[in-house]
Amino acid sequence: MNDHVYKVIELVGSSSESIEMAVENAIGKAGSTLHSLRWFQVTETRGHIDHGKVMHWQVTVKVGFTLD
């Protein structure tokens, strides 16, 4: 196994469908502009309530990627 140095960024993804889709949206967008994504950590979960129902999810994720 090679030794790596990682850069960590923090992102907020959102979705009206689910927490998982909010994570996928954040990782997908990051993957379109960054390369060598390796891991993520969900650090916070929030939601929007309207008329007593969950209408929208937001998740804060830390994403690690290797430096060239």
Predicted model as a PDB file, atoms N, CA, C, CB and O in Angstrom, pLDDT in the B-factor column:
MODEL        1                                                                  
ATOM      1  N   MET A   1       0.840  -1.186   0.000  1.00 57.00           N  
ATOM      2  CA  MET A   1       0.000   0.000   0.000  1.00 57.00           C  
ATOM      3  C   MET A   1       0.876   1.238   0.000  1.00 57.00           C  
ATOM      4  CB  MET A   1      -0.951   0.005   1.212  1.00 57.00           C  
ATOM      5  O   MET A   1       1.839   1.327   0.763  1.00 57.00           O  
ATOM      6  N   ASN A   2       0.546   2.182  -0.847  1.00 74.00           N  
ATOM      7  CA  ASN A   2       1.300   3.434  -0.912  1.00 74.00           C  
ATOM      8  C   ASN A   2       0.856   4.390   0.180  1.00 74.00           C  
ATOM      9  CB  ASN A   2       1.134   4.090  -2.284  1.00 74.00           C  
ATOM     10  O   ASN A   2      -0.295   4.374   0.618  1.00 74.00           O  
ATOM     11  N   ASP A   3       1.801   5.229   0.612  1.00 83.00           N  
ATOM     12  CA  ASP A   3       1.448   6.297   1.532  1.00 83.00           C  
ATOM     13  C   ASP A   3       0.815   7.427   0.726  1.00 83.00           C  
ATOM     14  CB  ASP A   3       2.698   6.798   2.330  1.00 83.00           C  
ATOM     15  O   ASP A   3       1.255   7.712  -0.388  1.00 83.00           O  
ATOM     16  N   HIS A   4      -0.204   8.069   1.273  1.00 84.00           N  
ATOM     17  CA  HIS A   4      -0.896   9.144   0.580  1.00 84.00           C  
ATOM     18  C   HIS A   4      -0.957  10.386   1.462  1.00 84.00           C  
ATOM     19  CB  HIS A   4      -2.310   8.702   0.172  1.00 84.00           C  
ATOM     20  O   HIS A   4      -0.895  10.302   2.689  1.00 84.00           O  
ATOM     21  N   VAL A   5      -1.078  11.512   0.828  1.00 90.00           N  
ATOM     22  CA  VAL A   5      -1.408  12.765   1.503  1.00 90.00           C  
ATOM     23  C   VAL A   5      -2.774  13.168   0.972  1.00 90.00           C  
ATOM     24  CB  VAL A   5      -0.310  13.899   1.252  1.00 90.00           C  
ATOM     25  O   VAL A   5      -2.998  13.187  -0.239  1.00 90.00           O  
ATOM     26  N   TYR A   6      -3.684  13.489   1.880  1.00 92.00           N  
ATOM     27  CA  TYR A   6      -5.052  13.821   1.499  1.00 92.00           C  
ATOM     28  C   TYR A   6      -5.344  15.301   1.727  1.00 92.00           C  
ATOM     29  CB  TYR A   6      -6.044  12.964   2.283  1.00 92.00           C  
ATOM     30  O   TYR A   6      -4.834  15.914   2.664  1.00 92.00           O  
ATOM     31  N   LYS A   7      -6.157  15.846   0.866  1.00 96.00           N  
ATOM     32  CA  LYS A   7      -6.760  17.163   1.055  1.00 96.00           C  
ATOM     33  C   LYS A   7      -8.203  16.895   1.454  1.00 96.00           C  
ATOM     34  CB  LYS A   7      -6.659  18.073  -0.255  1.00 96.00           C  
ATOM     35  O   LYS A   7      -8.847  16.015   0.883  1.00 96.00           O  
ATOM     36  N   VAL A   8      -8.724  17.643   2.434  1.00 97.00           N  
ATOM     37  CA  VAL A   8     -10.101  17.463   2.888  1.00 97.00           C  
ATOM     38  C   VAL A   8     -10.874  18.751   2.632  1.00 97.00           C  
ATOM     39  CB  VAL A   8     -10.151  17.073   4.399  1.00 97.00           C  
ATOM     40  O   VAL A   8     -10.429  19.840   2.994  1.00 97.00           O  
ATOM     41  N   ILE A   9     -12.044  18.611   2.000  1.00 97.00           N  
ATOM     42  CA  ILE A   9     -12.926  19.750   1.791  1.00 97.00           C  
ATOM     43  C   ILE A   9     -14.275  19.448   2.427  1.00 97.00           C  
ATOM     44  CB  ILE A   9     -13.083  20.068   0.277  1.00 97.00           C  
ATOM     45  O   ILE A   9     -14.604  18.289   2.678  1.00 97.00           O  
ATOM     46  N   GLU A  10     -15.042  20.475   2.682  1.00 98.00           N  
ATOM     47  CA  GLU A  10     -16.368  20.305   3.256  1.00 98.00           C  
ATOM     48  C   GLU A  10     -17.406  20.783   2.238  1.00 98.00           C  
ATOM     49  CB  GLU A  10     -16.500  21.085   4.605  1.00 98.00           C  
ATOM     50  O   GLU A  10     -17.277  21.859   1.655  1.00 98.00           O  
ATOM     51  N   LEU A  11     -18.425  19.966   2.041  1.00 97.00           N  
ATOM     52  CA  LEU A  11     -19.487  20.260   1.076  1.00 97.00           C  
ATOM     53  C   LEU A  11     -20.841  20.103   1.744  1.00 97.00           C  
ATOM     54  CB  LEU A  11     -19.384  19.338  -0.162  1.00 97.00           C  
ATOM     55  O   LEU A  11     -20.969  19.408   2.752  1.00 97.00           O  
ATOM     56  N   VAL A  12     -21.854  20.753   1.178  1.00 97.00           N  
ATOM     57  CA  VAL A  12     -23.232  20.543   1.609  1.00 97.00           C  
ATOM     58  C   VAL A  12     -24.027  20.104   0.387  1.00 97.00           C  
ATOM     59  CB  VAL A  12     -23.843  21.840   2.259  1.00 97.00           C  
ATOM     60  O   VAL A  12     -24.114  20.827  -0.605  1.00 97.00           O  
ATOM     61  N   GLY A  13     -24.602  18.917   0.473  1.00 97.00           N  
ATOM     62  CA  GLY A  13     -25.449  18.411  -0.593  1.00 97.00           C  
ATOM     63  C   GLY A  13     -26.902  18.462  -0.153  1.00 97.00           C  
ATOM     64  O   GLY A  13     -27.198  18.413   1.041  1.00 97.00           O  
ATOM     65  N   SER A  14     -27.808  18.561  -1.117  1.00 97.00           N  
ATOM     66  CA  SER A  14     -29.223  18.613  -0.771  1.00 97.00           C  
ATOM     67  C   SER A  14     -30.041  17.739  -1.709  1.00 97.00           C  
ATOM     68  CB  SER A  14     -29.732  20.053  -0.813  1.00 97.00           C  
ATOM     69  O   SER A  14     -29.623  17.431  -2.826  1.00 97.00           O  
ATOM     70  N   SER A  15     -31.215  17.347  -1.231  1.00 98.00           N  
ATOM     71  CA  SER A  15     -32.118  16.523  -2.026  1.00 98.00           C  
ATOM     72  C   SER A  15     -33.515  16.572  -1.414  1.00 98.00           C  
ATOM     73  CB  SER A  15     -31.604  15.059  -2.113  1.00 98.00           C  
ATOM     74  O   SER A  15     -33.667  16.643  -0.195  1.00 98.00           O  
ATOM     75  N   SER A  16     -34.510  16.533  -2.257  1.00 97.00           N  
ATOM     76  CA  SER A  16     -35.880  16.418  -1.770  1.00 97.00           C  
ATOM     77  C   SER A  16     -36.276  14.952  -1.596  1.00 97.00           C  
ATOM     78  CB  SER A  16     -36.849  17.118  -2.731  1.00 97.00           C  
ATOM     79  O   SER A  16     -37.348  14.655  -1.069  1.00 97.00           O  
ATOM     80  N   GLU A  17     -35.402  14.029  -2.045  1.00 97.00           N  
ATOM     81  CA  GLU A  17     -35.708  12.596  -1.984  1.00 97.00           C  
ATOM     82  C   GLU A  17     -35.262  11.922  -0.687  1.00 97.00           C  
ATOM     83  CB  GLU A  17     -35.064  11.899  -3.144  1.00 97.00           C  
ATOM     84  O   GLU A  17     -36.060  11.278  -0.005  1.00 97.00           O  
ATOM     85  N   SER A  18     -33.942  12.080  -0.343  1.00 97.00           N  
ATOM     86  CA  SER A  18     -33.409  11.321   0.792  1.00 97.00           C  
ATOM     87  C   SER A  18     -32.042  11.861   1.220  1.00 97.00           C  
ATOM     88  CB  SER A  18     -33.300   9.826   0.434  1.00 97.00           C  
ATOM     89  O   SER A  18     -31.403  12.642   0.514  1.00 97.00           O  
ATOM     90  N   ILE A  19     -31.627  11.416   2.392  1.00 97.00           N  
ATOM     91  CA  ILE A  19     -30.285  11.743   2.881  1.00 97.00           C  
ATOM     92  C   ILE A  19     -29.241  11.161   1.932  1.00 97.00           C  
ATOM     93  CB  ILE A  19     -30.071  11.203   4.327  1.00 97.00           C  
ATOM     94  O   ILE A  19     -28.268  11.827   1.581  1.00 97.00           O  
ATOM     95  N   GLU A  20     -29.454   9.910   1.522  1.00 97.00           N  
ATOM     96  CA  GLU A  20     -28.502   9.250   0.632  1.00 97.00           C  
ATOM     97  C   GLU A  20     -28.344  10.008  -0.684  1.00 97.00           C  
ATOM     98  CB  GLU A  20     -28.946   7.817   0.357  1.00 97.00           C  
ATOM     99  O   GLU A  20     -27.233  10.135  -1.199  1.00 97.00           O  
ATOM    100  N   MET A  21     -29.445  10.508  -1.224  1.00 98.00           N  
ATOM    101  CA  MET A  21     -29.373  11.251  -2.480  1.00 98.00           C  
ATOM    102  C   MET A  21     -28.668  12.588  -2.275  1.00 98.00           C  
ATOM    103  CB  MET A  21     -30.781  11.474  -3.055  1.00 98.00           C  
ATOM    104  O   MET A  21     -27.981  13.066  -3.177  1.00 98.00           O  
ATOM    105  N   ALA A  22     -28.826  13.190  -1.115  1.00 98.00           N  
ATOM    106  CA  ALA A  22     -28.112  14.435  -0.810  1.00 98.00           C  
ATOM    107  C   ALA A  22     -26.604  14.189  -0.790  1.00 98.00           C  
ATOM    108  CB  ALA A  22     -28.581  15.015   0.549  1.00 98.00           C  
ATOM    109  O   ALA A  22     -25.833  15.010  -1.287  1.00 98.00           O  
ATOM    110  N   VAL A  23     -26.183  13.055  -0.215  1.00 98.00           N  
ATOM    111  CA  VAL A  23     -24.762  12.690  -0.218  1.00 98.00           C  
ATOM    112  C   VAL A  23     -24.302  12.449  -1.644  1.00 98.00           C  
ATOM    113  CB  VAL A  23     -24.505  11.433   0.654  1.00 98.00           C  
ATOM    114  O   VAL A  23     -23.258  12.957  -2.052  1.00 98.00           O  
ATOM    115  N   GLU A  24     -25.074  11.674  -2.414  1.00 98.00           N  
ATOM    116  CA  GLU A  24     -24.728  11.389  -3.810  1.00 98.00           C  
ATOM    117  C   GLU A  24     -24.595  12.680  -4.622  1.00 98.00           C  
ATOM    118  CB  GLU A  24     -25.786  10.474  -4.446  1.00 98.00           C  
ATOM    119  O   GLU A  24     -23.690  12.797  -5.449  1.00 98.00           O  
ATOM    120  N   ASN A  25     -25.480  13.638  -4.399  1.00 97.00           N  
ATOM    121  CA  ASN A  25     -25.414  14.906  -5.129  1.00 97.00           C  
ATOM    122  C   ASN A  25     -24.125  15.666  -4.810  1.00 97.00           C  
ATOM    123  CB  ASN A  25     -26.632  15.776  -4.794  1.00 97.00           C  
ATOM    124  O   ASN A  25     -23.491  16.217  -5.709  1.00 97.00           O  
ATOM    125  N   ALA A  26     -23.739  15.696  -3.538  1.00 97.00           N  
ATOM    126  CA  ALA A  26     -22.500  16.387  -3.153  1.00 97.00           C  
ATOM    127  C   ALA A  26     -21.278  15.691  -3.751  1.00 97.00           C  
ATOM    128  CB  ALA A  26     -22.373  16.450  -1.617  1.00 97.00           C  
ATOM    129  O   ALA A  26     -20.403  16.347  -4.316  1.00 97.00           O  
ATOM    130  N   ILE A  27     -21.217  14.371  -3.627  1.00 97.00           N  
ATOM    131  CA  ILE A  27     -20.071  13.613  -4.140  1.00 97.00           C  
ATOM    132  C   ILE A  27     -20.028  13.681  -5.665  1.00 97.00           C  
ATOM    133  CB  ILE A  27     -20.136  12.139  -3.671  1.00 97.00           C  
ATOM    134  O   ILE A  27     -18.954  13.823  -6.249  1.00 97.00           O  
ATOM    135  N   GLY A  28     -21.181  13.580  -6.307  1.00 97.00           N  
ATOM    136  CA  GLY A  28     -21.231  13.645  -7.764  1.00 97.00           C  
ATOM    137  C   GLY A  28     -20.729  14.972  -8.303  1.00 97.00           C  
ATOM    138  O   GLY A  28     -19.976  15.005  -9.276  1.00 97.00           O  
ATOM    139  N   LYS A  29     -21.138  16.056  -7.681  1.00 96.00           N  
ATOM    140  CA  LYS A  29     -20.690  17.377  -8.126  1.00 96.00           C  
ATOM    141  C   LYS A  29     -19.192  17.536  -7.887  1.00 96.00           C  
ATOM    142  CB  LYS A  29     -21.470  18.492  -7.397  1.00 96.00           C  
ATOM    143  O   LYS A  29     -18.480  18.049  -8.750  1.00 96.00           O  
ATOM    144  N   ALA A  30     -18.710  17.104  -6.728  1.00 96.00           N  
ATOM    145  CA  ALA A  30     -17.271  17.190  -6.446  1.00 96.00           C  
ATOM    146  C   ALA A  30     -16.481  16.360  -7.445  1.00 96.00           C  
ATOM    147  CB  ALA A  30     -16.968  16.720  -5.010  1.00 96.00           C  
ATOM    148  O   ALA A  30     -15.415  16.777  -7.899  1.00 96.00           O  
ATOM    149  N   GLY A  31     -17.002  15.183  -7.790  1.00 95.00           N  
ATOM    150  CA  GLY A  31     -16.315  14.307  -8.734  1.00 95.00           C  
ATOM    151  C   GLY A  31     -16.234  14.867 -10.140  1.00 95.00           C  
ATOM    152  O   GLY A  31     -15.394  14.440 -10.932  1.00 95.00           O  
ATOM    153  N   SER A  32     -17.107  15.830 -10.462  1.00 96.00           N  
ATOM    154  CA  SER A  32     -17.055  16.421 -11.798  1.00 96.00           C  
ATOM    155  C   SER A  32     -15.961  17.488 -11.920  1.00 96.00           C  
ATOM    156  CB  SER A  32     -18.406  17.029 -12.147  1.00 96.00           C  
ATOM    157  O   SER A  32     -15.599  17.878 -13.030  1.00 96.00           O  
ATOM    158  N   THR A  33     -15.439  17.956 -10.794  1.00 93.00           N  
ATOM    159  CA  THR A  33     -14.390  18.987 -10.839  1.00 93.00           C  
ATOM    160  C   THR A  33     -13.094  18.568 -10.161  1.00 93.00           C  
ATOM    161  CB  THR A  33     -14.890  20.248 -10.196  1.00 93.00           C  
ATOM    162  O   THR A  33     -12.055  19.194 -10.369  1.00 93.00           O  
ATOM    163  N   LEU A  34     -13.147  17.514  -9.352  1.00 93.00           N  
ATOM    164  CA  LEU A  34     -11.947  17.018  -8.659  1.00 93.00           C  
ATOM    165  C   LEU A  34     -11.702  15.572  -9.071  1.00 93.00           C  
ATOM    166  CB  LEU A  34     -12.100  17.132  -7.101  1.00 93.00           C  
ATOM    167  O   LEU A  34     -12.614  14.886  -9.532  1.00 93.00           O  
ATOM    168  N   HIS A  35     -10.469  15.118  -8.902  1.00 92.00           N  
ATOM    169  CA  HIS A  35     -10.187  13.711  -9.169  1.00 92.00           C  
ATOM    170  C   HIS A  35      -9.543  13.076  -7.941  1.00 92.00           C  
ATOM    171  CB  HIS A  35      -9.268  13.559 -10.409  1.00 92.00           C  
ATOM    172  O   HIS A  35      -9.125  13.772  -7.016  1.00 92.00           O  
ATOM    173  N   SER A  36      -9.471  11.777  -7.943  1.00 93.00           N  
ATOM    174  CA  SER A  36      -8.889  10.979  -6.866  1.00 93.00           C  
ATOM    175  C   SER A  36      -9.648  11.108  -5.558  1.00 93.00           C  
ATOM    176  CB  SER A  36      -7.458  11.375  -6.651  1.00 93.00           C  
ATOM    177  O   SER A  36      -9.044  11.100  -4.485  1.00 93.00           O  
ATOM    178  N   LEU A  37     -10.991  11.230  -5.637  1.00 96.00           N  
ATOM    179  CA  LEU A  37     -11.799  11.209  -4.418  1.00 96.00           C  
ATOM    180  C   LEU A  37     -11.651   9.833  -3.774  1.00 96.00           C  
ATOM    181  CB  LEU A  37     -13.308  11.534  -4.724  1.00 96.00           C  
ATOM    182  O   LEU A  37     -11.709   8.817  -4.467  1.00 96.00           O  
ATOM    183  N   ARG A  38     -11.462   9.791  -2.461  1.00 95.00           N  
ATOM    184  CA  ARG A  38     -11.198   8.517  -1.784  1.00 95.00           C  
ATOM    185  C   ARG A  38     -12.215   8.171  -0.714  1.00 95.00           C  
ATOM    186  CB  ARG A  38      -9.840   8.544  -1.171  1.00 95.00           C  
ATOM    187  O   ARG A  38     -12.558   7.000  -0.554  1.00 95.00           O  
ATOM    188  N   TRP A  39     -12.708   9.159   0.027  1.00 95.00           N  
ATOM    189  CA  TRP A  39     -13.598   8.843   1.136  1.00 95.00           C  
ATOM    190  C   TRP A  39     -14.460  10.055   1.473  1.00 95.00           C  
ATOM    191  CB  TRP A  39     -12.792   8.392   2.372  1.00 95.00           C  
ATOM    192  O   TRP A  39     -14.172  11.177   1.056  1.00 95.00           O  
ATOM    193  N   PHE A  40     -15.516   9.807   2.230  1.00 97.00           N  
ATOM    194  CA  PHE A  40     -16.346  10.903   2.731  1.00 97.00           C  
ATOM    195  C   PHE A  40     -16.815  10.566   4.141  1.00 97.00           C  
ATOM    196  CB  PHE A  40     -17.563  11.163   1.789  1.00 97.00           C  
ATOM    197  O   PHE A  40     -16.847   9.404   4.548  1.00 97.00           O  
ATOM    198  N   GLN A  41     -17.176  11.608   4.867  1.00 98.00           N  
ATOM    199  CA  GLN A  41     -17.695  11.468   6.222  1.00 98.00           C  
ATOM    200  C   GLN A  41     -18.862  12.439   6.372  1.00 98.00           C  
ATOM    201  CB  GLN A  41     -16.581  11.740   7.300  1.00 98.00           C  
ATOM    202  O   GLN A  41     -18.698  13.644   6.182  1.00 98.00           O  
ATOM    203  N   VAL A  42     -20.034  11.917   6.710  1.00 98.00           N  
ATOM    204  CA  VAL A  42     -21.179  12.779   6.962  1.00 98.00           C  
ATOM    205  C   VAL A  42     -21.013  13.375   8.353  1.00 98.00           C  
ATOM    206  CB  VAL A  42     -22.531  11.994   6.835  1.00 98.00           C  
ATOM    207  O   VAL A  42     -20.918  12.643   9.338  1.00 98.00           O  
ATOM    208  N   THR A  43     -20.978  14.703   8.436  1.00 98.00           N  
ATOM    209  CA  THR A  43     -20.751  15.369   9.719  1.00 98.00           C  
ATOM    210  C   THR A  43     -21.993  16.044  10.276  1.00 98.00           C  
ATOM    211  CB  THR A  43     -19.661  16.386   9.575  1.00 98.00           C  
ATOM    212  O   THR A  43     -22.056  16.350  11.466  1.00 98.00           O  
ATOM    213  N   GLU A  44     -22.987  16.279   9.415  1.00 98.00           N  
ATOM    214  CA  GLU A  44     -24.200  16.938   9.883  1.00 98.00           C  
ATOM    215  C   GLU A  44     -25.354  16.606   8.943  1.00 98.00           C  
ATOM    216  CB  GLU A  44     -23.996  18.471   9.979  1.00 98.00           C  
ATOM    217  O   GLU A  44     -25.169  16.489   7.732  1.00 98.00           O  
ATOM    218  N   THR A  45     -26.532  16.457   9.512  1.00 98.00           N  
ATOM    219  CA  THR A  45     -27.739  16.213   8.731  1.00 98.00           C  
ATOM    220  C   THR A  45     -28.815  17.193   9.177  1.00 98.00           C  
ATOM    221  CB  THR A  45     -28.225  14.741   8.889  1.00 98.00           C  
ATOM    222  O   THR A  45     -29.070  17.364  10.369  1.00 98.00           O  
ATOM    223  N   ARG A  46     -29.436  17.828   8.198  1.00 97.00           N  
ATOM    224  CA  ARG A  46     -30.517  18.778   8.471  1.00 97.00           C  
ATOM    225  C   ARG A  46     -31.674  18.501   7.530  1.00 97.00           C  
ATOM    226  CB  ARG A  46     -30.029  20.243   8.320  1.00 97.00           C  
ATOM    227  O   ARG A  46     -31.522  17.815   6.519  1.00 97.00           O  
ATOM    228  N   GLY A  47     -32.827  19.043   7.874  1.00 97.00           N  
ATOM    229  CA  GLY A  47     -33.971  18.921   6.995  1.00 97.00           C  
ATOM    230  C   GLY A  47     -34.889  20.121   7.088  1.00 97.00           C  
ATOM    231  O   GLY A  47     -34.846  20.890   8.048  1.00 97.00           O  
ATOM    232  N   HIS A  48     -35.712  20.260   6.076  1.00 96.00           N  
ATOM    233  CA  HIS A  48     -36.716  21.318   6.030  1.00 96.00           C  
ATOM    234  C   HIS A  48     -38.083  20.671   6.214  1.00 96.00           C  
ATOM    235  CB  HIS A  48     -36.643  22.125   4.684  1.00 96.00           C  
ATOM    236  O   HIS A  48     -38.410  19.689   5.548  1.00 96.00           O  
ATOM    237  N   ILE A  49     -38.876  21.228   7.122  1.00 97.00           N  
ATOM    238  CA  ILE A  49     -40.211  20.705   7.411  1.00 97.00           C  
ATOM    239  C   ILE A  49     -41.245  21.692   6.885  1.00 97.00           C  
ATOM    240  CB  ILE A  49     -40.405  20.457   8.942  1.00 97.00           C  
ATOM    241  O   ILE A  49     -41.134  22.899   7.099  1.00 97.00           O  
ATOM    242  N   ASP A  50     -42.251  21.165   6.197  1.00 96.00           N  
ATOM    243  CA  ASP A  50     -43.339  22.000   5.713  1.00 96.00           C  
ATOM    244  C   ASP A  50     -44.653  21.272   5.985  1.00 96.00           C  
ATOM    245  CB  ASP A  50     -43.174  22.325   4.188  1.00 96.00           C  
ATOM    246  O   ASP A  50     -44.844  20.140   5.539  1.00 96.00           O  
ATOM    247  N   HIS A  51     -45.541  21.909   6.704  1.00 97.00           N  
ATOM    248  CA  HIS A  51     -46.834  21.324   7.071  1.00 97.00           C  
ATOM    249  C   HIS A  51     -46.674  19.956   7.740  1.00 97.00           C  
ATOM    250  CB  HIS A  51     -47.719  21.193   5.833  1.00 97.00           C  
ATOM    251  O   HIS A  51     -47.421  19.021   7.456  1.00 97.00           O  
ATOM    252  N   GLY A  52     -45.692  19.861   8.624  1.00 97.00           N  
ATOM    253  CA  GLY A  52     -45.497  18.638   9.393  1.00 97.00           C  
ATOM    254  C   GLY A  52     -44.828  17.498   8.656  1.00 97.00           C  
ATOM    255  O   GLY A  52     -44.761  16.385   9.178  1.00 97.00           O  
ATOM    256  N   LYS A  53     -44.329  17.748   7.452  1.00 96.00           N  
ATOM    257  CA  LYS A  53     -43.658  16.684   6.689  1.00 96.00           C  
ATOM    258  C   LYS A  53     -42.253  17.126   6.288  1.00 96.00           C  
ATOM    259  CB  LYS A  53     -44.482  16.308   5.429  1.00 96.00           C  
ATOM    260  O   LYS A  53     -41.993  18.301   6.031  1.00 96.00           O  
ATOM    261  N   VAL A  54     -41.366  16.148   6.244  1.00 95.00           N  
ATOM    262  CA  VAL A  54     -40.004  16.423   5.774  1.00 95.00           C  
ATOM    263  C   VAL A  54     -40.078  16.669   4.273  1.00 95.00           C  
ATOM    264  CB  VAL A  54     -39.016  15.235   6.113  1.00 95.00           C  
ATOM    265  O   VAL A  54     -40.554  15.827   3.511  1.00 95.00           O  
ATOM    266  N   MET A  55     -39.599  17.839   3.865  1.00 96.00           N  
ATOM    267  CA  MET A  55     -39.682  18.207   2.456  1.00 96.00           C  
ATOM    268  C   MET A  55     -38.324  18.239   1.756  1.00 96.00           C  
ATOM    269  CB  MET A  55     -40.339  19.547   2.327  1.00 96.00           C  
ATOM    270  O   MET A  55     -38.257  18.122   0.532  1.00 96.00           O  
ATOM    271  N   HIS A  56     -37.249  18.394   2.515  1.00 97.00           N  
ATOM    272  CA  HIS A  56     -35.939  18.540   1.898  1.00 97.00           C  
ATOM    273  C   HIS A  56     -34.865  18.131   2.896  1.00 97.00           C  
ATOM    274  CB  HIS A  56     -35.714  19.992   1.410  1.00 97.00           C  
ATOM    275  O   HIS A  56     -34.984  18.396   4.092  1.00 97.00           O  
ATOM    276  N   TRP A  57     -33.817  17.485   2.396  1.00 98.00           N  
ATOM    277  CA  TRP A  57     -32.675  17.068   3.205  1.00 98.00           C  
ATOM    278  C   TRP A  57     -31.435  17.853   2.819  1.00 98.00           C  
ATOM    279  CB  TRP A  57     -32.421  15.565   3.050  1.00 98.00           C  
ATOM    280  O   TRP A  57     -31.229  18.172   1.648  1.00 98.00           O  
ATOM    281  N   GLN A  58     -30.607  18.164   3.814  1.00 98.00           N  
ATOM    282  CA  GLN A  58     -29.273  18.726   3.583  1.00 98.00           C  
ATOM    283  C   GLN A  58     -28.286  17.932   4.425  1.00 98.00           C  
ATOM    284  CB  GLN A  58     -29.218  20.261   3.937  1.00 98.00           C  
ATOM    285  O   GLN A  58     -28.554  17.632   5.588  1.00 98.00           O  
ATOM    286  N   VAL A  59     -27.155  17.596   3.841  1.00 98.00           N  
ATOM    287  CA  VAL A  59     -26.093  16.914   4.582  1.00 98.00           C  
ATOM    288  C   VAL A  59     -24.772  17.650   4.364  1.00 98.00           C  
ATOM    289  CB  VAL A  59     -25.973  15.423   4.141  1.00 98.00           C  
ATOM    290  O   VAL A  59     -24.462  18.090   3.257  1.00 98.00           O  
ATOM    291  N   THR A  60     -24.017  17.769   5.427  1.00 98.00           N  
ATOM    292  CA  THR A  60     -22.661  18.296   5.324  1.00 98.00           C  
ATOM    293  C   THR A  60     -21.725  17.099   5.318  1.00 98.00           C  
ATOM    294  CB  THR A  60     -22.323  19.293   6.502  1.00 98.00           C  
ATOM    295  O   THR A  60     -21.802  16.234   6.191  1.00 98.00           O  
ATOM    296  N   VAL A  61     -20.842  17.054   4.331  1.00 98.00           N  
ATOM    297  CA  VAL A  61     -19.891  15.947   4.216  1.00 98.00           C  
ATOM    298  C   VAL A  61     -18.478  16.497   4.088  1.00 98.00           C  
ATOM    299  CB  VAL A  61     -20.235  15.045   3.003  1.00 98.00           C  
ATOM    300  O   VAL A  61     -18.244  17.515   3.435  1.00 98.00           O  
ATOM    301  N   LYS A  62     -17.544  15.804   4.723  1.00 98.00           N  
ATOM    302  CA  LYS A  62     -16.130  16.047   4.477  1.00 98.00           C  
ATOM    303  C   LYS A  62     -15.702  15.026   3.432  1.00 98.00           C  
ATOM    304  CB  LYS A  62     -15.264  15.937   5.804  1.00 98.00           C  
ATOM    305  O   LYS A  62     -16.008  13.840   3.551  1.00 98.00           O  
ATOM    306  N   VAL A  63     -15.001  15.486   2.420  1.00 97.00           N  
ATOM    307  CA  VAL A  63     -14.542  14.619   1.330  1.00 97.00           C  
ATOM    308  C   VAL A  63     -13.022  14.675   1.269  1.00 97.00           C  
ATOM    309  CB  VAL A  63     -15.169  15.046  -0.040  1.00 97.00           C  
ATOM    310  O   VAL A  63     -12.428  15.753   1.239  1.00 97.00           O  
ATOM    311  N   GLY A  64     -12.406  13.506   1.251  1.00 96.00           N  
ATOM    312  CA  GLY A  64     -10.955  13.417   1.162  1.00 96.00           C  
ATOM    313  C   GLY A  64     -10.524  12.953  -0.218  1.00 96.00           C  
ATOM    314  O   GLY A  64     -11.121  12.040  -0.789  1.00 96.00           O  
ATOM    315  N   PHE A  65      -9.492  13.580  -0.750  1.00 95.00           N  
ATOM    316  CA  PHE A  65      -8.936  13.155  -2.033  1.00 95.00           C  
ATOM    317  C   PHE A  65      -7.413  13.248  -1.962  1.00 95.00           C  
ATOM    318  CB  PHE A  65      -9.495  14.026  -3.206  1.00 95.00           C  
ATOM    319  O   PHE A  65      -6.857  14.057  -1.219  1.00 95.00           O  
ATOM    320  N   THR A  66      -6.756  12.407  -2.746  1.00 93.00           N  
ATOM    321  CA  THR A  66      -5.305  12.377  -2.725  1.00 93.00           C  
ATOM    322  C   THR A  66      -4.740  13.503  -3.583  1.00 93.00           C  
ATOM    323  CB  THR A  66      -4.788  11.019  -3.213  1.00 93.00           C  
ATOM    324  O   THR A  66      -5.297  13.866  -4.619  1.00 93.00           O  
ATOM    325  N   LEU A  67      -3.638  14.034  -3.127  1.00 89.00           N  
ATOM    326  CA  LEU A  67      -2.927  15.064  -3.877  1.00 89.00           C  
ATOM    327  C   LEU A  67      -1.989  14.413  -4.873  1.00 89.00           C  
ATOM    328  CB  LEU A  67      -2.149  15.997  -2.932  1.00 89.00           C  
ATOM    329  O   LEU A  67      -1.423  13.355  -4.600  1.00 89.00           O  
ATOM    330  N   ASP A  68      -1.821  15.044  -6.033  1.00 83.00           N  
ATOM    331  CA  ASP A  68      -0.897  14.537  -7.057  1.00 83.00           C  
ATOM    332  C   ASP A  68       0.536  14.700  -6.601  1.00 83.00           C  
ATOM    333  CB  ASP A  68      -1.109  15.261  -8.396  1.00 83.00           C  
ATOM    334  O   ASP A  68       1.460  14.331  -7.326  1.00 83.00           O  
TER     335      ASP A  68                                                      
ENDMDL                                                                          
END                                                                             
